[in-house]
Amino acid sequence: MKNFVIKNICTFAMPALISSALFSCSQPENFQGKTPLAKVYDSYLYYEDLGDLVPKGSSAQDSAAKVKSYIDVWAKQQLMIKKAEINLSPEQKDVQKQLDEYRNNLLIYKYKDAYIAQNLDTSVTKAQTKEYYDTHQDDMILNSAVVKAIFVQIPDNQDIIKTTKKLLEYRNDEDSLALTDFCKTKAVKTENFNFKWVTLTQACKFMPEMISEKNDILKTHGIITAKGDDFVYLLKIKDFIPVGGITPYDLEEKTISRILINKRKTKLITDLETNIFTDAVSRGNLEFFNPQTTK
């Protein structure tokens, strides 16, 4: 596979790459047991550097194409690096400070991440989310009207319409079961949003047209009726909260859980930094000097 891949790279590699290559495909050299693929100035790319670039089971042609693409990217990168080395001033090329800063920030990030993974309590109770909800309702204002509703699409038949509307006004579990059984045989489609809040837009997705939130039936929890294509579409409103109302707890619970966990993360890190600072001072590992007294 290796020899086939290299042969194909030599055959199809772009001319600029071939001209910068360290070797001729037909003239092997001694490179301490490694197989060179390309050279840019004094930088070399060897086949052994590719690692797991080519997945097991790949065809020879696919492998050769993948390796060639990698070589092209590598060659262009090396050429850009060389160009930058030539054209930038010594001051511009001195990136050690930025590298040190990046390394330090990366180490701190990794340590904090590991500390959080070991110490963060991610369990959130319903009582905790409910308490947060009750004390932050000013931040939970609806941007879209929400409803609890039942949608039923039925044939345009007066007897079926009359019975369906009557059953939609159910008051107990027995009536609810009767509605379910009736819809199994008479309804074309049903959607039950009675046990969860959804946006008015979601509830109306099967209606022939969108319902305005100014529709008085929403407020009176009635049945919205529409007709089209020999069918009747019924949307029984069980509950309704308009735009500007307080978002129901059920819709906020997951968001509140994330907020509480993020607050815990923030406190963990703040306490960690404070403890490290205090410990360093107490052990004499952190000192502050007055420049006026050290001259």
C-alpha positions as CSV (number, residue, x, y, z in Angstrom):
1,M,0.0,0.0,0.0
2,K,2.8,2.4,1.0
3,N,4.7,2.0,-2.3
4,F,1.4,2.3,-4.3
5,V,0.4,5.5,-2.5
6,I,3.8,7.1,-3.1
7,K,3.8,6.0,-6.7
8,N,0.4,7.7,-7.2
9,I,1.5,10.8,-5.4
10,C,4.5,11.1,-7.8
11,T,2.3,10.6,-10.8
12,F,-0.4,13.2,-9.8
13,A,1.4,15.7,-7.6
14,M,1.4,19.3,-8.8
15,P,4.5,20.5,-10.6
16,A,5.4,23.1,-7.9
17,L,5.4,20.4,-5.3
18,I,7.5,18.1,-7.4
19,S,10.1,20.8,-8.0
20,S,10.4,21.3,-4.3
21,A,10.6,17.6,-3.5
22,L,13.7,16.2,-1.9
23,F,13.8,13.2,-4.1
24,S,13.0,11.8,-7.5
25,C,10.3,9.2,-7.5
26,S,12.7,6.9,-9.4
27,Q,15.8,7.7,-7.4
28,P,15.6,6.7,-3.8
29,E,18.1,8.3,-1.3
30,N,19.2,7.4,2.2
31,F,17.1,9.2,4.8
32,Q,17.8,7.1,7.9
33,G,15.1,4.6,7.0
34,K,12.4,7.2,6.4
35,T,10.6,7.8,3.1
36,P,10.7,11.5,2.1
37,L,7.6,12.9,0.4
38,A,8.5,16.6,0.0
39,K,11.0,19.3,0.9
40,V,10.5,23.1,1.3
41,Y,13.9,24.8,1.8
42,D,15.3,22.9,4.8
43,S,12.0,21.4,6.0
44,Y,11.1,17.8,5.2
45,L,7.9,15.8,5.2
46,Y,8.3,12.0,5.5
47,Y,5.7,9.3,4.9
48,E,6.2,8.2,8.5
49,D,5.0,11.7,9.7
50,L,1.5,11.0,8.3
51,G,0.6,8.7,11.2
52,D,-3.1,7.6,11.0
53,L,-4.0,10.1,8.2
54,V,-5.2,7.3,6.0
55,P,-8.0,5.2,7.5
56,K,-7.7,1.4,7.5
57,G,-9.6,-0.1,4.7
58,S,-9.1,2.8,2.3
59,S,-8.4,2.0,-1.3
60,A,-5.0,2.7,-2.7
61,Q,-6.4,5.5,-4.9
62,D,-8.3,7.1,-2.1
63,S,-5.2,6.9,0.2
64,A,-3.0,8.5,-2.5
65,A,-5.4,11.3,-3.0
66,K,-5.7,12.0,0.8
67,V,-1.9,12.0,1.2
68,K,-1.4,14.2,-1.8
69,S,-3.9,16.7,-0.4
70,Y,-2.0,16.7,2.9
71,I,1.3,17.3,1.2
72,D,-0.1,20.2,-0.8
73,V,-1.4,21.9,2.4
74,W,1.9,21.2,4.2
75,A,4.0,22.6,1.4
76,K,1.9,25.8,1.2
77,Q,2.2,26.3,4.9
78,Q,5.9,25.8,4.9
79,L,6.3,28.2,2.1
80,M,4.2,30.8,3.9
81,I,6.3,30.3,7.1
82,K,9.5,30.8,5.1
83,K,8.1,34.0,3.5
84,A,7.2,35.3,6.8
85,E,10.6,34.6,8.2
86,I,12.2,36.5,5.4
87,N,10.0,39.5,5.4
88,L,9.2,40.1,9.1
89,S,11.5,42.2,11.3
90,P,13.2,40.5,14.3
91,E,10.8,42.3,16.5
92,Q,7.8,41.1,14.6
93,K,9.2,37.5,14.6
94,D,9.6,37.5,18.4
95,V,6.4,35.7,19.4
96,Q,7.8,34.1,22.5
97,K,5.8,36.4,24.8
98,Q,2.5,35.5,23.0
99,L,3.4,31.8,23.1
100,D,4.1,32.0,26.8
101,E,0.9,33.8,27.4
102,Y,-1.1,31.3,25.3
103,R,0.6,28.4,27.2
104,N,-0.2,29.9,30.6
105,N,-3.8,30.6,29.6
106,L,-4.2,27.1,28.3
107,L,-2.7,25.5,31.4
108,I,-5.1,27.6,33.6
109,Y,-8.1,26.7,31.5
110,K,-7.2,23.0,31.6
111,Y,-6.7,23.1,35.4
112,K,-10.0,24.9,36.0
113,D,-11.8,22.5,33.7
114,A,-10.4,19.5,35.5
115,Y,-11.2,21.1,38.9
116,I,-14.8,21.7,37.9
117,A,-15.2,18.2,36.6
118,Q,-14.0,16.8,39.9
119,N,-15.9,19.2,42.2
120,L,-19.1,20.5,40.5
121,D,-22.4,19.3,41.8
122,T,-24.6,19.0,38.8
123,S,-27.7,17.8,40.6
124,V,-30.5,20.3,40.6
125,T,-33.8,19.6,42.4
126,K,-37.2,20.8,41.4
127,A,-37.4,22.8,44.6
128,Q,-34.3,24.7,43.6
129,T,-35.5,25.5,40.1
130,K,-38.9,26.5,41.5
131,E,-37.4,28.8,44.0
132,Y,-35.3,30.5,41.3
133,Y,-38.4,30.7,39.0
134,D,-40.5,32.3,41.7
135,T,-37.9,35.0,42.5
136,H,-36.9,35.9,38.9
137,Q,-40.1,36.1,37.0
138,D,-39.3,39.6,35.8
139,D,-36.7,37.9,33.6
140,M,-39.1,35.4,32.2
141,I,-41.4,37.3,29.9
142,L,-42.9,35.6,26.8
143,N,-41.9,36.8,23.4
144,S,-44.4,34.4,21.8
145,A,-47.9,33.4,22.9
146,V,-48.1,29.9,24.3
147,V,-51.1,27.5,24.6
148,K,-52.2,24.1,25.8
149,A,-54.5,22.7,23.1
150,I,-55.9,19.7,21.3
151,F,-55.9,19.7,17.5
152,V,-58.3,17.4,15.5
153,Q,-58.8,17.2,11.7
154,I,-62.0,15.5,10.7
155,P,-64.2,15.1,7.6
156,D,-66.7,17.9,6.9
157,N,-69.6,16.0,8.3
158,Q,-72.1,17.7,10.6
159,D,-72.6,14.7,12.9
160,I,-68.9,14.1,13.3
161,I,-68.2,17.8,13.8
162,K,-71.0,18.1,16.5
163,T,-69.7,14.9,18.4
164,T,-66.1,16.0,18.2
165,K,-66.8,19.5,19.6
166,K,-68.8,18.0,22.4
167,L,-66.0,15.6,23.3
168,L,-63.4,18.3,23.1
169,E,-65.1,20.0,26.0
170,Y,-64.4,17.1,28.2
171,R,-64.3,17.6,31.9
172,N,-63.0,14.3,33.2
173,D,-60.8,11.3,32.3
174,E,-63.8,9.3,31.1
175,D,-64.7,12.0,28.6
176,S,-61.0,12.2,27.6
177,L,-60.9,8.5,26.8
178,A,-64.1,8.8,24.8
179,L,-62.5,11.6,22.7
180,T,-59.5,9.4,22.1
181,D,-61.6,6.4,21.0
182,F,-63.8,8.5,18.8
183,C,-60.8,10.1,17.1
184,K,-59.2,6.7,16.4
185,T,-62.1,5.9,14.0
186,K,-63.3,9.4,12.8
187,A,-60.3,11.8,12.8
188,V,-57.9,12.2,10.0
189,K,-55.2,13.6,12.3
190,T,-54.9,14.5,16.0
191,E,-52.3,16.3,18.1
192,N,-52.5,16.6,21.8
193,F,-50.7,19.6,23.3
194,N,-52.9,19.5,26.4
195,F,-50.2,18.4,28.8
196,K,-47.4,20.7,27.7
197,W,-47.0,24.3,26.7
198,V,-46.3,25.1,23.1
199,T,-46.1,28.3,21.1
200,L,-49.3,29.3,19.3
201,T,-47.3,28.9,16.1
202,Q,-46.6,25.2,16.9
203,A,-50.2,24.5,17.9
204,C,-51.4,26.0,14.6
205,K,-49.0,24.2,12.3
206,F,-51.7,21.8,11.0
207,M,-54.4,24.5,10.7
208,P,-55.2,25.9,7.2
209,E,-54.1,29.4,8.4
210,M,-52.3,31.0,11.3
211,I,-54.5,32.1,14.3
212,S,-54.0,35.7,15.5
213,E,-53.2,35.9,19.2
214,K,-55.9,38.6,19.4
215,N,-58.5,36.0,18.7
216,D,-60.9,36.1,21.6
217,I,-61.4,32.4,21.5
218,L,-57.9,32.0,22.9
219,K,-58.8,34.0,26.0
220,T,-62.1,32.1,26.5
221,H,-60.6,28.7,26.0
222,G,-63.0,27.9,23.3
223,I,-62.7,25.9,20.0
224,I,-61.2,27.5,16.9
225,T,-62.8,26.1,13.7
226,A,-61.5,26.3,10.2
227,K,-62.4,24.6,6.9
228,G,-60.5,23.6,3.8
229,D,-60.2,20.7,1.3
230,D,-63.4,18.9,2.5
231,F,-62.0,18.8,6.0
232,V,-62.8,20.7,9.3
233,Y,-59.9,21.7,11.5
234,L,-60.6,22.1,15.2
235,L,-58.2,23.6,17.8
236,K,-59.5,23.3,21.4
237,I,-57.7,25.9,23.6
238,K,-57.2,24.5,27.1
239,D,-55.0,27.4,28.3
240,F,-53.4,30.5,26.9
241,I,-50.7,33.0,27.9
242,P,-50.2,36.1,25.6
243,V,-47.0,37.8,24.6
244,G,-45.7,39.8,27.6
245,G,-47.0,37.3,30.1
246,I,-44.8,35.3,32.4
247,T,-43.3,32.2,30.8
248,P,-44.7,29.0,32.4
249,Y,-42.4,27.1,34.8
250,D,-42.4,24.0,32.6
251,L,-40.8,25.9,29.7
252,E,-38.2,27.5,31.9
253,E,-37.2,24.5,34.1
254,K,-34.3,23.2,31.9
255,T,-32.9,26.7,31.4
256,I,-33.0,27.4,35.1
257,S,-31.1,24.2,35.8
258,R,-28.4,25.3,33.4
259,I,-28.3,28.8,35.1
260,L,-27.9,27.3,38.6
261,I,-25.2,24.9,37.4
262,N,-23.3,27.8,35.7
263,K,-23.6,29.9,38.9
264,R,-22.0,27.0,40.8
265,K,-19.2,26.8,38.3
266,T,-18.5,30.5,38.7
267,K,-18.5,30.2,42.5
268,L,-16.2,27.2,42.4
269,I,-13.7,29.1,40.3
270,T,-13.9,32.2,42.4
271,D,-13.4,30.2,45.6
272,L,-10.6,28.3,44.0
273,E,-8.8,31.5,43.0
274,T,-9.4,33.1,46.5
275,N,-8.1,30.0,48.3
276,I,-5.0,29.8,46.1
277,F,-4.3,33.5,46.7
278,T,-4.8,33.3,50.5
279,D,-2.7,30.1,50.7
280,A,0.2,31.7,48.8
281,V,0.2,34.7,51.1
282,S,0.1,32.6,54.2
283,R,3.0,30.5,53.0
284,G,5.1,33.4,51.9
285,N,4.9,32.4,48.3
286,L,3.3,35.7,47.3
287,E,4.7,39.1,48.4
288,F,4.0,42.7,47.4
289,F,6.7,45.4,47.3
290,N,6.5,49.1,47.6
291,P,8.6,50.6,44.8
292,Q,9.4,53.6,46.9
293,T,11.0,51.4,49.6
294,T,12.9,49.1,47.3
295,K,15.0,51.7,45.5
